Amino acid sequence: MASDTPEETGANTGSEPSTAPTDKPDNSGNQASAEPSPTATATDKPSDAGSSGSGDPSAELTAAEPESLEAIINKQYKLPDGYKPADLVYPDVPFIFSEKIEKRMMRKAAATALENMFAGAKKDGVHLAGVSGYRSEATQTRLFNNYVAKDGEEKARTYSAVPGHSEHQTGLAIDLSGTNGKCAAESCFAGTEEANWLAAHAAEYGFIIRYPEGKQAITGYMYEPWHVRYVGKDIAASIAERGITLEEYFDAVPVSK
Ligand SMILES: [Zn+2]
């Protein structure tokens, strides 16, 4: 059922498909490479429990500017407790379900970009659909607790984000599929025409494939060709062109360090 593991999901039901973003890498700096001022920095102050100082990749830190369109939220950087974006809207695009519910929402800038991207795909004969966008902390907590009950915490953490660490909570990320909902948030989405189109064109609309293939050691997540994250056109173009991750763009410390 509603697991977040791509292998298990299947489901186009209303069941929280997808993926939970974020893992342990760390990012500390900001550092603009080609692009201007990343505001995605994170503070150095440990947020809750058990964090230790800087340099420890397992330390949990709170994003300094969670509302930034460039914020990095991953296994190390979390959103402030109870964070909810102020400008959530319902993008006018098809989803694989019809209910007007939480996971249909995204932040305004991301929603507008998503509408443009869907229109661009359609012109190319590719029909995208939303699977899961915004996810509140309460929803993520419920999901995560279900996974813990099912698989134990250690395993649950490998496929589901700990509450506060899901990129879906930023309102800037969304899982996509084709309109038939086939392979929604599942690894078989890779190689579909929708996935190929996204890989080739998402950056033109300001989105990146957030968890690229072969970058698990940096992002902390396996390849998720369906999970796109809005970062704006400039950063997306730079990331796509260089074949890097958001962590690398901001010169974050990889998990392996
Ligand atoms: Zn996702």
py3Dmol code that shows the C-alpha trace and the ligand (Angstrom):
import py3Dmol

protein = """\
ATOM      1  CA  MET A   1       0.000   0.000   0.000  1.00  0.00           C
ATOM      2  CA  ALA A   2       0.987   3.401   0.587  1.00  0.00           C
ATOM      3  CA  SER A   3       4.561   2.977   0.915  1.00  0.00           C
ATOM      4  CA  ASP A   4       7.012   5.501  -0.098  1.00  0.00           C
ATOM      5  CA  THR A   5       9.244   2.992  -1.606  1.00  0.00           C
ATOM      6  CA  PRO A   6       9.225   3.233  -5.267  1.00  0.00           C
ATOM      7  CA  GLU A   7       9.397  -0.473  -5.572  1.00  0.00           C
ATOM      8  CA  GLU A   8       6.281  -0.960  -3.654  1.00  0.00           C
ATOM      9  CA  THR A   9       4.078   1.749  -4.682  1.00  0.00           C
ATOM     10  CA  GLY A  10       1.928   1.046  -7.446  1.00  0.00           C
ATOM     11  CA  ALA A  11      -0.729   2.921  -6.546  1.00  0.00           C
ATOM     12  CA  ASN A  12      -2.488   5.635  -8.106  1.00  0.00           C
ATOM     13  CA  THR A  13      -4.888   5.584  -5.385  1.00  0.00           C
ATOM     14  CA  GLY A  14      -4.920   8.430  -3.072  1.00  0.00           C
ATOM     15  CA  SER A  15      -2.298   6.848  -1.098  1.00  0.00           C
ATOM     16  CA  GLU A  16       0.729   9.018  -0.790  1.00  0.00           C
ATOM     17  CA  PRO A  17       2.887   7.555  -3.361  1.00  0.00           C
ATOM     18  CA  SER A  18       6.270   8.620  -3.561  1.00  0.00           C
ATOM     19  CA  THR A  19       9.245   9.148  -2.153  1.00  0.00           C
ATOM     20  CA  ALA A  20      10.600  10.972   0.509  1.00  0.00           C
ATOM     21  CA  PRO A  21      13.242  13.213  -0.227  1.00  0.00           C
ATOM     22  CA  THR A  22      16.184  13.825   1.563  1.00  0.00           C
ATOM     23  CA  ASP A  23      19.003  12.248   3.078  1.00  0.00           C
ATOM     24  CA  LYS A  24      21.986  12.734   4.916  1.00  0.00           C
ATOM     25  CA  PRO A  25      24.265  14.747   2.929  1.00  0.00           C
ATOM     26  CA  ASP A  26      25.046  17.948   4.228  1.00  0.00           C
ATOM     27  CA  ASN A  27      25.449  21.191   2.835  1.00  0.00           C
ATOM     28  CA  SER A  28      26.916  23.944   4.478  1.00  0.00           C
ATOM     29  CA  GLY A  29      27.840  26.652   2.411  1.00  0.00           C
ATOM     30  CA  ASN A  30      26.333  28.557  -0.124  1.00  0.00           C
ATOM     31  CA  GLN A  31      28.700  29.470  -2.684  1.00  0.00           C
ATOM     32  CA  ALA A  32      27.480  30.321  -5.884  1.00  0.00           C
ATOM     33  CA  SER A  33      29.128  28.728  -8.641  1.00  0.00           C
ATOM     34  CA  ALA A  34      27.897  29.987 -11.848  1.00  0.00           C
ATOM     35  CA  GLU A  35      24.914  31.509 -10.322  1.00  0.00           C
ATOM     36  CA  PRO A  36      24.212  34.215  -7.936  1.00  0.00           C
ATOM     37  CA  SER A  37      23.665  34.126  -4.340  1.00  0.00           C
ATOM     38  CA  PRO A  38      22.213  30.996  -3.049  1.00  0.00           C
ATOM     39  CA  THR A  39      20.161  31.753  -0.074  1.00  0.00           C
ATOM     40  CA  ALA A  40      19.874  28.156   0.699  1.00  0.00           C
ATOM     41  CA  THR A  41      22.359  28.154   3.372  1.00  0.00           C
ATOM     42  CA  ALA A  42      21.627  26.571   6.561  1.00  0.00           C
ATOM     43  CA  THR A  43      22.460  27.748   9.922  1.00  0.00           C
ATOM     44  CA  ASP A  44      25.070  26.086  11.870  1.00  0.00           C
ATOM     45  CA  LYS A  45      22.964  25.642  14.802  1.00  0.00           C
ATOM     46  CA  PRO A  46      21.902  22.204  15.581  1.00  0.00           C
ATOM     47  CA  SER A  47      18.231  21.979  15.719  1.00  0.00           C
ATOM     48  CA  ASP A  48      16.973  19.249  17.830  1.00  0.00           C
ATOM     49  CA  ALA A  49      18.124  16.263  19.385  1.00  0.00           C
ATOM     50  CA  GLY A  50      21.474  14.931  19.224  1.00  0.00           C
ATOM     51  CA  SER A  51      23.015  17.223  16.802  1.00  0.00           C
ATOM     52  CA  SER A  52      26.531  17.984  17.229  1.00  0.00           C
ATOM     53  CA  GLY A  53      28.736  20.518  15.705  1.00  0.00           C
ATOM     54  CA  SER A  54      29.524  21.262  12.173  1.00  0.00           C
ATOM     55  CA  GLY A  55      31.453  18.793  10.191  1.00  0.00           C
ATOM     56  CA  ASP A  56      29.441  15.847  11.309  1.00  0.00           C
ATOM     57  CA  PRO A  57      27.395  14.781   8.339  1.00  0.00           C
ATOM     58  CA  SER A  58      24.880  13.147  10.569  1.00  0.00           C
ATOM     59  CA  ALA A  59      24.241  16.312  12.467  1.00  0.00           C
ATOM     60  CA  GLU A  60      20.784  17.657  11.977  1.00  0.00           C
ATOM     61  CA  LEU A  61      20.631  21.302  11.073  1.00  0.00           C
ATOM     62  CA  THR A  62      17.769  23.656  10.425  1.00  0.00           C
ATOM     63  CA  ALA A  63      17.587  25.527   7.151  1.00  0.00           C
ATOM     64  CA  ALA A  64      18.213  29.203   7.770  1.00  0.00           C
ATOM     65  CA  GLU A  65      15.907  30.405   5.025  1.00  0.00           C
ATOM     66  CA  PRO A  66      13.302  27.713   4.590  1.00  0.00           C
ATOM     67  CA  GLU A  67      11.107  29.996   2.522  1.00  0.00           C
ATOM     68  CA  SER A  68      13.845  30.579  -0.029  1.00  0.00           C
ATOM     69  CA  LEU A  69      13.141  29.121  -3.445  1.00  0.00           C
ATOM     70  CA  GLU A  70      16.699  27.822  -3.253  1.00  0.00           C
ATOM     71  CA  ALA A  71      16.514  26.149   0.134  1.00  0.00           C
ATOM     72  CA  ILE A  72      18.182  22.798   0.533  1.00  0.00           C
ATOM     73  CA  ILE A  73      16.184  20.334   2.583  1.00  0.00           C
ATOM     74  CA  ASN A  74      17.700  16.903   2.824  1.00  0.00           C
ATOM     75  CA  LYS A  75      18.648  14.240   5.331  1.00  0.00           C
ATOM     76  CA  GLN A  76      20.781  16.719   7.178  1.00  0.00           C
ATOM     77  CA  TYR A  77      18.932  19.987   6.723  1.00  0.00           C
ATOM     78  CA  LYS A  78      15.430  20.141   8.049  1.00  0.00           C
ATOM     79  CA  LEU A  79      12.659  22.675   7.992  1.00  0.00           C
ATOM     80  CA  PRO A  80      11.840  24.536  11.180  1.00  0.00           C
ATOM     81  CA  ASP A  81       9.281  22.705  13.292  1.00  0.00           C
ATOM     82  CA  GLY A  82       5.776  23.223  11.967  1.00  0.00           C
ATOM     83  CA  TYR A  83       6.954  25.001   8.823  1.00  0.00           C
ATOM     84  CA  LYS A  84       4.253  25.593   6.266  1.00  0.00           C
ATOM     85  CA  PRO A  85       4.762  27.701   3.149  1.00  0.00           C
ATOM     86  CA  ALA A  86       2.572  30.805   3.079  1.00  0.00           C
ATOM     87  CA  ASP A  87       1.790  30.831  -0.625  1.00  0.00           C
ATOM     88  CA  LEU A  88       0.477  27.374  -1.437  1.00  0.00           C
ATOM     89  CA  VAL A  89      -1.883  27.221  -4.399  1.00  0.00           C
ATOM     90  CA  TYR A  90      -3.444  24.565  -6.597  1.00  0.00           C
ATOM     91  CA  PRO A  91      -1.582  24.401  -9.898  1.00  0.00           C
ATOM     92  CA  ASP A  92      -3.935  24.072 -12.839  1.00  0.00           C
ATOM     93  CA  VAL A  93      -2.616  20.777 -14.148  1.00  0.00           C
ATOM     94  CA  PRO A  94      -3.963  17.217 -14.190  1.00  0.00           C
ATOM     95  CA  PHE A  95      -3.199  14.847 -11.364  1.00  0.00           C
ATOM     96  CA  ILE A  96      -3.669  11.099 -11.242  1.00  0.00           C
ATOM     97  CA  PHE A  97      -6.444  11.632  -8.709  1.00  0.00           C
ATOM     98  CA  SER A  98      -9.311  14.047  -8.721  1.00  0.00           C
ATOM     99  CA  GLU A  99      -9.635  15.180  -5.133  1.00  0.00           C
ATOM    100  CA  LYS A 100      -8.650  18.701  -4.260  1.00  0.00           C
ATOM    101  CA  ILE A 101      -6.386  17.805  -1.416  1.00  0.00           C
ATOM    102  CA  GLU A 102      -3.143  18.822   0.195  1.00  0.00           C
ATOM    103  CA  LYS A 103      -0.808  16.949  -2.109  1.00  0.00           C
ATOM    104  CA  ARG A 104      -2.193  18.824  -5.065  1.00  0.00           C
ATOM    105  CA  MET A 105      -0.702  22.062  -3.826  1.00  0.00           C
ATOM    106  CA  MET A 106       2.591  23.792  -4.501  1.00  0.00           C
ATOM    107  CA  ARG A 107       4.010  27.209  -3.760  1.00  0.00           C
ATOM    108  CA  LYS A 108       2.954  29.900  -6.196  1.00  0.00           C
ATOM    109  CA  ALA A 109       6.205  30.208  -8.157  1.00  0.00           C
ATOM    110  CA  ALA A 110       6.540  26.461  -8.488  1.00  0.00           C
ATOM    111  CA  ALA A 111       2.893  26.070  -9.450  1.00  0.00           C
ATOM    112  CA  THR A 112       3.172  28.612 -12.256  1.00  0.00           C
ATOM    113  CA  ALA A 113       6.356  26.992 -13.531  1.00  0.00           C
ATOM    114  CA  LEU A 114       4.666  23.593 -13.352  1.00  0.00           C
ATOM    115  CA  GLU A 115       1.752  24.815 -15.462  1.00  0.00           C
ATOM    116  CA  ASN A 116       4.205  26.113 -18.060  1.00  0.00           C
ATOM    117  CA  MET A 117       6.124  22.859 -18.021  1.00  0.00           C
ATOM    118  CA  PHE A 118       2.993  20.762 -18.519  1.00  0.00           C
ATOM    119  CA  ALA A 119       2.007  23.001 -21.426  1.00  0.00           C
ATOM    120  CA  GLY A 120       5.457  22.625 -22.967  1.00  0.00           C
ATOM    121  CA  ALA A 121       5.334  18.857 -22.594  1.00  0.00           C
ATOM    122  CA  LYS A 122       1.908  18.741 -24.163  1.00  0.00           C
ATOM    123  CA  LYS A 123       3.227  20.572 -27.218  1.00  0.00           C
ATOM    124  CA  ASP A 124       5.721  17.771 -27.558  1.00  0.00           C
ATOM    125  CA  GLY A 125       2.970  15.194 -27.239  1.00  0.00           C
ATOM    126  CA  VAL A 126       3.901  14.242 -23.687  1.00  0.00           C
ATOM    127  CA  HIS A 127       1.093  14.206 -21.174  1.00  0.00           C
ATOM    128  CA  LEU A 128       2.272  14.670 -17.643  1.00  0.00           C
ATOM    129  CA  ALA A 129       0.271  14.285 -14.445  1.00  0.00           C
ATOM    130  CA  GLY A 130       0.913  15.228 -10.849  1.00  0.00           C
ATOM    131  CA  VAL A 131       1.239  12.430  -8.321  1.00  0.00           C
ATOM    132  CA  SER A 132       2.166  14.156  -5.087  1.00  0.00           C
ATOM    133  CA  GLY A 133       3.184  17.735  -4.403  1.00  0.00           C
ATOM    134  CA  TYR A 134       3.033  19.505  -1.066  1.00  0.00           C
ATOM    135  CA  ARG A 135       3.040  17.351   2.021  1.00  0.00           C
ATOM    136  CA  SER A 136       2.556  18.834   5.460  1.00  0.00           C
ATOM    137  CA  GLU A 137       4.671  17.905   8.423  1.00  0.00           C
ATOM    138  CA  ALA A 138       1.637  16.215   9.950  1.00  0.00           C
ATOM    139  CA  THR A 139       1.162  14.067   6.868  1.00  0.00           C
ATOM    140  CA  GLN A 140       4.823  13.162   6.692  1.00  0.00           C
ATOM    141  CA  THR A 141       4.761  12.284  10.378  1.00  0.00           C
ATOM    142  CA  ARG A 142       1.806  10.002   9.860  1.00  0.00           C
ATOM    143  CA  LEU A 143       3.411   8.329   6.867  1.00  0.00           C
ATOM    144  CA  PHE A 144       6.756   7.925   8.536  1.00  0.00           C
ATOM    145  CA  ASN A 145       5.216   6.470  11.672  1.00  0.00           C
ATOM    146  CA  ASN A 146       3.337   3.944   9.563  1.00  0.00           C
ATOM    147  CA  TYR A 147       6.567   2.873   7.903  1.00  0.00           C
ATOM    148  CA  VAL A 148       8.322   2.613  11.237  1.00  0.00           C
ATOM    149  CA  ALA A 149       5.520   0.434  12.532  1.00  0.00           C
ATOM    150  CA  LYS A 150       5.813  -1.747   9.465  1.00  0.00           C
ATOM    151  CA  ASP A 151       9.554  -1.948   8.887  1.00  0.00           C
ATOM    152  CA  GLY A 152      11.246  -0.517  11.931  1.00  0.00           C
ATOM    153  CA  GLU A 153      12.829   2.891  12.079  1.00  0.00           C
ATOM    154  CA  GLU A 154      16.168   1.989  10.611  1.00  0.00           C
ATOM    155  CA  LYS A 155      14.697   0.616   7.442  1.00  0.00           C
ATOM    156  CA  ALA A 156      11.996   3.271   7.249  1.00  0.00           C
ATOM    157  CA  ARG A 157      14.663   5.955   7.168  1.00  0.00           C
ATOM    158  CA  THR A 158      16.154   4.474   4.023  1.00  0.00           C
ATOM    159  CA  TYR A 159      13.073   5.181   1.950  1.00  0.00           C
ATOM    160  CA  SER A 160      11.047   7.755   3.807  1.00  0.00           C
ATOM    161  CA  ALA A 161      12.059  11.160   5.046  1.00  0.00           C
ATOM    162  CA  VAL A 162      12.006  11.843   8.719  1.00  0.00           C
ATOM    163  CA  PRO A 163       9.345  14.510   9.391  1.00  0.00           C
ATOM    164  CA  GLY A 164      10.766  17.970   8.749  1.00  0.00           C
ATOM    165  CA  HIS A 165      13.225  16.574   6.215  1.00  0.00           C
ATOM    166  CA  SER A 166      10.888  15.946   3.305  1.00  0.00           C
ATOM    167  CA  GLU A 167      11.397  18.228   0.344  1.00  0.00           C
ATOM    168  CA  HIS A 168       7.685  17.858  -0.317  1.00  0.00           C
ATOM    169  CA  GLN A 169       7.079  19.970   2.778  1.00  0.00           C
ATOM    170  CA  THR A 170       8.695  22.953   1.062  1.00  0.00           C
ATOM    171  CA  GLY A 171       5.914  23.077  -1.525  1.00  0.00           C
ATOM    172  CA  LEU A 172       8.624  23.247  -4.193  1.00  0.00           C
ATOM    173  CA  ALA A 173       8.822  19.557  -5.068  1.00  0.00           C
ATOM    174  CA  ILE A 174       6.431  17.273  -6.849  1.00  0.00           C
ATOM    175  CA  ASP A 175       6.329  13.701  -8.072  1.00  0.00           C
ATOM    176  CA  LEU A 176       5.138  13.320 -11.644  1.00  0.00           C
ATOM    177  CA  SER A 177       4.018  10.556 -13.953  1.00  0.00           C
ATOM    178  CA  GLY A 178       2.170  10.168 -17.207  1.00  0.00           C
ATOM    179  CA  THR A 179      -1.590  10.719 -17.163  1.00  0.00           C
ATOM    180  CA  ASN A 180      -2.173   6.985 -16.964  1.00  0.00           C
ATOM    181  CA  GLY A 181      -0.469   6.996 -13.585  1.00  0.00           C
ATOM    182  CA  LYS A 182       1.619   4.048 -14.610  1.00  0.00           C
ATOM    183  CA  CYS A 183       4.798   3.656 -12.579  1.00  0.00           C
ATOM    184  CA  ALA A 184       3.874   6.642 -10.442  1.00  0.00           C
ATOM    185  CA  ALA A 185       6.775   7.118  -8.058  1.00  0.00           C
ATOM    186  CA  GLU A 186       8.177   3.761  -9.021  1.00  0.00           C
ATOM    187  CA  SER A 187      11.505   2.917 -10.520  1.00  0.00           C
ATOM    188  CA  CYS A 188       9.824   1.680 -13.708  1.00  0.00           C
ATOM    189  CA  PHE A 189       9.076   5.336 -14.455  1.00  0.00           C
ATOM    190  CA  ALA A 190      12.688   5.595 -15.614  1.00  0.00           C
ATOM    191  CA  GLY A 191      12.943   5.398 -19.364  1.00  0.00           C
ATOM    192  CA  THR A 192       9.321   6.276 -20.028  1.00  0.00           C
ATOM    193  CA  GLU A 193       8.713   9.065 -22.495  1.00  0.00           C
ATOM    194  CA  GLU A 194       7.575  11.282 -19.656  1.00  0.00           C
ATOM    195  CA  ALA A 195      10.769  10.643 -17.706  1.00  0.00           C
ATOM    196  CA  ASN A 196      12.889  11.238 -20.774  1.00  0.00           C
ATOM    197  CA  TRP A 197      11.075  14.445 -21.533  1.00  0.00           C
ATOM    198  CA  LEU A 198      11.528  15.671 -17.972  1.00  0.00           C
ATOM    199  CA  ALA A 199      15.213  14.853 -17.988  1.00  0.00           C
ATOM    200  CA  ALA A 200      15.648  16.802 -21.201  1.00  0.00           C
ATOM    201  CA  HIS A 201      13.382  19.768 -20.528  1.00  0.00           C
ATOM    202  CA  ALA A 202      12.588  20.284 -16.848  1.00  0.00           C
ATOM    203  CA  ALA A 203      15.405  22.790 -16.436  1.00  0.00           C
ATOM    204  CA  GLU A 204      13.896  25.039 -19.076  1.00  0.00           C
ATOM    205  CA  TYR A 205      11.054  25.582 -16.643  1.00  0.00           C
ATOM    206  CA  GLY A 206      13.157  25.922 -13.529  1.00  0.00           C
ATOM    207  CA  PHE A 207      12.933  22.336 -12.265  1.00  0.00           C
ATOM    208  CA  ILE A 208      15.674  19.817 -11.586  1.00  0.00           C
ATOM    209  CA  ILE A 209      15.600  16.043 -11.258  1.00  0.00           C
ATOM    210  CA  ARG A 210      16.433  16.238  -7.584  1.00  0.00           C
ATOM    211  CA  TYR A 211      17.750  12.700  -7.064  1.00  0.00           C
ATOM    212  CA  PRO A 212      19.687  11.817 -10.191  1.00  0.00           C
ATOM    213  CA  GLU A 213      20.996   8.408 -11.060  1.00  0.00           C
ATOM    214  CA  GLY A 214      24.367   7.619  -9.552  1.00  0.00           C
ATOM    215  CA  LYS A 215      24.230  10.433  -7.031  1.00  0.00           C
ATOM    216  CA  GLN A 216      22.874   8.589  -4.036  1.00  0.00           C
ATOM    217  CA  ALA A 217      26.060   9.110  -2.055  1.00  0.00           C
ATOM    218  CA  ILE A 218      25.488  12.823  -2.338  1.00  0.00           C
ATOM    219  CA  THR A 219      21.741  13.231  -2.183  1.00  0.00           C
ATOM    220  CA  GLY A 220      21.134  10.299   0.121  1.00  0.00           C
ATOM    221  CA  TYR A 221      18.397   9.030  -2.172  1.00  0.00           C
ATOM    222  CA  MET A 222      18.276   6.534  -4.923  1.00  0.00           C
ATOM    223  CA  TYR A 223      17.436   7.636  -8.427  1.00  0.00           C
ATOM    224  CA  GLU A 224      13.983   9.173  -8.554  1.00  0.00           C
ATOM    225  CA  PRO A 225      13.293  10.275 -12.119  1.00  0.00           C
ATOM    226  CA  TRP A 226       9.791  11.337 -11.068  1.00  0.00           C
ATOM    227  CA  HIS A 227      10.705  13.773  -8.308  1.00  0.00           C
ATOM    228  CA  VAL A 228      11.323  17.282  -9.567  1.00  0.00           C
ATOM    229  CA  ARG A 229      12.184  20.308  -7.511  1.00  0.00           C
ATOM    230  CA  TYR A 230      11.677  23.928  -8.445  1.00  0.00           C
ATOM    231  CA  VAL A 231      14.802  26.053  -8.024  1.00  0.00           C
ATOM    232  CA  GLY A 232      14.303  28.697 -10.724  1.00  0.00           C
ATOM    233  CA  LYS A 233      15.590  28.715 -14.285  1.00  0.00           C
ATOM    234  CA  ASP A 234      19.120  29.987 -13.675  1.00  0.00           C
ATOM    235  CA  ILE A 235      20.081  27.407 -11.090  1.00  0.00           C
ATOM    236  CA  ALA A 236      18.218  24.641 -12.903  1.00  0.00           C
ATOM    237  CA  ALA A 237      20.080  25.419 -16.118  1.00  0.00           C
ATOM    238  CA  SER A 238      23.429  25.377 -14.374  1.00  0.00           C
ATOM    239  CA  ILE A 239      22.700  22.142 -12.531  1.00  0.00           C
ATOM    240  CA  ALA A 240      21.441  20.411 -15.679  1.00  0.00           C
ATOM    241  CA  GLU A 241      24.326  21.595 -17.786  1.00  0.00           C
ATOM    242  CA  ARG A 242      26.921  20.490 -15.268  1.00  0.00           C
ATOM    243  CA  GLY A 243      25.146  17.252 -14.399  1.00  0.00           C
ATOM    244  CA  ILE A 244      25.320  17.923 -10.686  1.00  0.00           C
ATOM    245  CA  THR A 245      22.996  17.853  -7.716  1.00  0.00           C
ATOM    246  CA  LEU A 246      21.605  20.700  -5.651  1.00  0.00           C
ATOM    247  CA  GLU A 247      24.032  19.745  -2.886  1.00  0.00           C
ATOM    248  CA  GLU A 248      26.962  20.059  -5.252  1.00  0.00           C
ATOM    249  CA  TYR A 249      25.664  23.304  -6.639  1.00  0.00           C
ATOM    250  CA  PHE A 250      25.793  24.805  -3.191  1.00  0.00           C
ATOM    251  CA  ASP A 251      29.051  23.076  -2.489  1.00  0.00           C
ATOM    252  CA  ALA A 252      27.586  20.954   0.191  1.00  0.00           C
ATOM    253  CA  VAL A 253      29.584  18.304   1.922  1.00  0.00           C
ATOM    254  CA  PRO A 254      28.695  14.883   0.548  1.00  0.00           C
ATOM    255  CA  VAL A 255      27.620  12.162   2.865  1.00  0.00           C
ATOM    256  CA  SER A 256      30.745  10.276   2.170  1.00  0.00           C
ATOM    257  CA  LYS A 257      32.861  12.842   3.901  1.00  0.00           C
TER     258      LYS A 257
END
"""
ligand_1 = """\
1
ZN
Zn 8.988 12.993 -4.209
"""
view = py3Dmol.view(width=600, height=400)
view.addModel(protein, "pdb")
view.setStyle({"model": 0}, {"cartoon": {"style": "trace"}})
view.addModel(ligand_1, "xyz")
view.setStyle({"model": 1}, {"stick": {}})
view.zoomTo()
view.show()
